[in-house]
Amino acid sequence: EFLKKYDDSEYVKPSVTTDIVVFGMFDMEENNYRKNSDKILKILLVKRKEEPYKNCYALPGGFVRPNETLVQAAARELKEETNLPCDFLEQFGTYSTPGRDPRGWIISNGFMALLDASQYHVQGGSDAEEAKWFEILFREENGVWTLCLKNGNDIVHAAVRDTAGKWDIKRKFVSVDSDEIAFDHEIIIADAVIQLRKWITDTHIAFRLLPEKFTLRELQKIHETVLDTSLFAAGFRRKIAAHVEETGEMTGDAGHRPAML
């Protein structure tokens, strides 16, 4: 009886979107074939076909439909805009700053996707003109975090400031410079990188960036690349030992000493 009489027309309703931060790990090209390849962390961006921010790079994503959950909408938008399926989509943040989207009151939900990038081909679709992998560099100096995303001659810069107080349990970024990236996506990317660094330390999420068979050196390189630091090999292997199995197979077709898979 209450619902029959209930009138929600007096309440302004926001639109809801999802934005997906897709991380992939790539081998760095090495001139010395005897050296194990270093790793590069990359993020997937799309170039927008339509206004607002036409021809600007942005995260893949879009509006949630009435019959969808947030996860279903994120998976659909990722497939439509990049041709990527993903069985791992984890929500890490909600973005509701007034004016974050010039089209109106739009609340976005940030999702992280991790995949072994060598297994997939990306392709722009839907309202994305193209989809590209960008090398990601994210570092802090004097409270300002600089974000540099690079794909060949395409380079996107942004900067964010950490405004978290002494008692905040997570970082709180605000934009300092974002003219080269759509919406508030520099803040979403910054949050995603920080969250990935936390998850790769506290969970087994790194395995999603690898094929089924890999070397311990490759696994360590992934941790070092995400954390932007070097790790002591013996300590790392002790920590990870309970979570891997030797296959009895060795690497081949390499100039360096074969390693166990």
C-alpha distance (Angstrom), angle and dihedral (degrees) to the residues before:
residue distance angle dihedral
E1 . . .
F2 3.79 . .
L3 3.81 92.4 .
K4 3.80 92.3 48.7
K5 3.78 89.5 59.4
Y6 3.80 97.2 36.2
D7 3.82 114.8 113.0
D8 3.81 115.4 -166.3
S9 3.81 95.0 175.1
E10 3.80 91.1 100.0
Y11 3.79 90.6 65.5
V12 3.79 120.4 81.0
K13 3.80 110.1 -132.0
P14 3.80 126.3 -146.6
S15 3.78 125.6 -139.7
V16 3.80 116.0 -120.4
T17 3.80 126.8 -139.8
T18 3.78 139.0 174.8
D19 3.81 125.7 -137.6
I20 3.78 118.8 -165.5
V21 3.80 125.2 -150.9
V22 3.82 105.2 -158.4
F23 3.80 114.7 -164.4
G24 3.79 121.8 -164.9
M25 3.80 131.0 177.3
F26 3.81 120.6 -136.4
D27 3.80 135.1 -175.7
M28 3.78 114.7 -111.1
E29 3.79 114.0 -125.1
E30 3.80 109.5 -108.5
N31 3.80 126.7 -163.4
N32 3.80 90.4 -155.5
Y33 3.80 108.1 71.3
R34 3.81 90.5 -165.9
K35 3.78 91.7 64.8
N36 3.80 125.0 86.0
S37 3.80 108.7 -115.2
D38 3.76 118.1 -105.9
K39 3.80 117.2 -131.8
I40 3.79 131.1 -114.6
L41 3.79 122.7 -156.0
K42 3.79 112.0 -141.1
I43 3.78 135.7 -175.4
L44 3.79 127.6 -150.0
L45 3.81 118.2 -121.8
V46 3.79 131.5 176.8
K47 3.79 128.6 -149.0
R48 3.78 109.9 -126.4
K49 3.83 118.7 -121.7
E50 3.78 96.4 -164.4
E51 3.77 140.7 44.1
P52 2.93 137.0 -61.3
Y53 3.81 97.9 64.9
K54 3.81 93.2 -0.4
N55 3.85 111.0 -168.1
C56 3.81 90.0 10.8
Y57 3.80 121.4 123.7
A58 3.78 116.7 -111.2
L59 3.77 142.5 161.0
P60 3.82 115.8 -85.5
G61 3.80 111.4 -101.9
G62 3.77 145.4 101.1
F63 3.77 148.6 178.7
V64 3.80 124.2 -31.4
R65 3.80 113.7 -122.2
P66 3.83 121.4 -134.1
N67 3.81 93.2 -108.9
E68 3.82 96.1 48.0
T69 3.77 138.0 87.6
L70 3.79 117.3 -136.0
V71 3.81 91.1 -103.5
Q72 3.81 92.4 50.2
A73 3.80 90.8 50.0
A74 3.81 92.0 48.6
A75 3.82 92.2 50.0
R76 3.82 92.0 47.6
E77 3.81 94.5 47.8
L78 3.80 91.6 47.1
K79 3.80 91.2 53.0
E80 3.82 94.1 44.4
E81 3.81 96.2 47.9
T82 3.82 102.7 35.3
N83 3.84 107.2 15.2
L84 3.81 88.7 -121.9
P85 3.79 123.8 137.2
C86 3.78 114.6 -158.6
D87 3.79 130.4 -172.4
F88 3.81 92.3 -168.4
L89 3.79 119.0 66.0
E90 3.78 116.4 153.3
Q91 3.80 123.6 -178.4
F92 3.81 114.0 -133.0
G93 3.80 106.8 165.7
T94 3.80 150.6 7.1
Y95 3.81 122.4 -137.2
S96 3.78 119.5 -156.2
T97 3.82 107.7 147.8
P98 3.82 107.9 148.5
G99 3.81 110.7 -105.7
R100 3.81 94.8 18.5
D101 3.81 88.7 129.1
P102 3.83 120.0 38.5
R103 3.82 90.9 -147.6
G104 3.79 93.5 70.6
W105 3.79 143.1 -87.3
I106 3.78 101.6 -9.2
I107 3.80 124.8 161.3
S108 3.79 116.1 -161.1
N109 3.78 131.2 -159.5
G110 3.78 118.7 -148.5
F111 3.80 118.4 -137.7
M112 3.78 128.8 -174.3
A113 3.80 122.4 -144.2
L114 3.81 124.1 -171.0
L115 3.78 125.5 -168.9
D116 3.77 145.2 156.4
A117 3.80 94.3 -100.6
S118 3.81 94.6 -159.0
Q119 3.80 90.0 70.4
Y120 3.81 97.7 60.0
H121 3.80 142.0 58.0
V122 3.79 116.4 -143.0
Q123 3.79 121.3 -145.6
G124 3.79 131.4 175.2
G125 3.78 116.9 -117.9
S126 3.80 144.0 149.5
D127 3.83 106.0 28.0
A128 3.82 92.7 -15.8
E129 3.80 115.5 99.7
E130 3.81 92.2 -161.3
A131 3.79 140.8 -13.3
K132 3.80 122.7 -138.4
W133 3.80 139.6 175.2
F134 3.81 113.6 -121.0
E135 3.78 125.9 -163.3
I136 3.79 107.0 -122.5
L137 3.80 127.1 -142.3
F138 3.79 118.1 178.0
R139 3.78 121.2 172.6
E140 3.80 138.9 156.1
E141 3.79 130.4 -130.9
N142 3.80 125.1 169.9
G143 3.79 92.9 -15.7
V144 3.82 95.3 -51.6
W145 3.80 118.7 106.9
T146 3.79 115.4 -152.7
L147 3.79 119.2 -151.2
C148 3.79 120.1 -159.2
L149 3.81 120.6 -179.5
K150 3.80 116.5 -173.8
N151 3.79 136.3 -174.0
G152 3.80 110.5 163.5
N153 3.80 106.9 -66.2
D154 3.80 92.0 -10.2
I155 3.80 106.9 95.1
V156 3.80 125.2 170.6
H157 3.80 120.6 -166.6
A158 3.78 130.0 -168.7
A159 3.78 138.4 155.0
V160 3.78 133.1 -151.7
R161 3.78 134.1 -173.2
D162 3.78 125.4 -138.4
T163 3.81 108.8 -128.2
A164 3.80 97.8 172.2
G165 3.78 114.0 137.4
K166 3.76 128.5 -133.6
W167 3.80 93.9 -89.2
D168 3.82 99.6 39.7
I169 3.79 113.6 117.7
K170 3.81 94.4 -147.5
R171 3.77 138.7 26.0
K172 3.79 118.8 -86.0
F173 3.78 113.2 -153.1
V174 3.78 127.6 -163.5
S175 3.78 123.7 -172.9
V176 3.80 120.1 -100.4
D177 3.81 99.4 169.7
S178 3.81 122.7 6.3
D179 3.82 107.9 145.0
E180 3.81 92.9 122.2
I181 3.82 99.4 53.1
A182 3.80 130.8 57.2
F183 3.79 126.8 -103.2
D184 3.84 112.8 -27.1
H185 3.78 93.1 -41.2
E186 3.81 92.8 129.7
I187 3.82 87.5 66.9
I188 3.81 92.5 47.3
I189 3.82 90.7 49.8
A190 3.80 91.7 48.1
D191 3.80 91.0 51.3
A192 3.81 90.6 47.8
V193 3.81 93.9 52.4
I194 3.80 92.0 49.6
Q195 3.81 91.0 46.6
L196 3.82 91.8 48.1
R197 3.81 89.8 53.0
K198 3.79 90.0 52.4
W199 3.80 95.1 45.5
I200 3.80 94.4 46.5
T201 3.81 88.2 55.5
D202 3.81 97.8 43.2
T203 3.84 102.4 34.0
H204 3.82 142.1 30.6
I205 3.79 93.6 -102.3
A206 3.83 92.7 124.6
F207 3.80 91.0 77.3
R208 3.81 89.3 70.1
L209 3.80 88.9 67.3
L210 3.81 92.3 57.7
P211 3.80 138.7 66.5
E212 3.80 117.0 -110.8
K213 3.82 92.1 -92.4
F214 3.80 120.3 47.0
T215 3.79 142.2 141.5
L216 3.79 124.6 -101.4
R217 3.79 87.2 -119.8
E218 3.82 90.2 58.7
L219 3.80 90.8 49.3
Q220 3.80 91.2 50.1
K221 3.81 91.1 47.9
I222 3.79 90.0 55.0
H223 3.80 91.6 52.9
E224 3.80 91.2 47.1
T225 3.80 92.9 48.3
V226 3.80 94.2 50.3
L227 3.81 93.7 43.2
D228 3.83 92.6 41.6
T229 3.80 91.4 -134.6
S230 3.81 141.8 92.4
L231 3.80 121.5 -101.1
F232 3.80 129.7 -152.7
A233 3.82 104.4 -108.7
A234 3.82 98.2 -143.6
G235 3.80 93.2 48.7
F236 3.79 92.4 46.5
R237 3.81 92.5 51.1
R238 3.80 92.2 49.9
K239 3.79 89.9 52.0
I240 3.80 94.6 48.4
A241 3.83 99.1 37.9
A242 3.81 96.2 96.3
H243 3.81 92.4 54.4
V244 3.82 102.3 52.6
E245 3.80 136.3 60.0
E246 3.79 129.1 -151.0
T247 3.81 111.4 -119.9
G248 3.80 96.4 -160.0
E249 3.82 87.9 -120.9
M250 3.79 127.0 114.1
T251 3.78 133.2 -148.8
G252 3.79 116.2 -100.1
D253 3.80 141.6 -172.9
A254 3.79 92.7 47.3
G255 3.78 133.6 117.9
H256 3.79 93.5 -136.0
R257 3.78 128.2 73.8
P258 3.86 112.4 -67.6
A259 3.79 114.9 -103.5
M260 3.79 132.0 -154.1
L261 3.81 116.9 -97.8
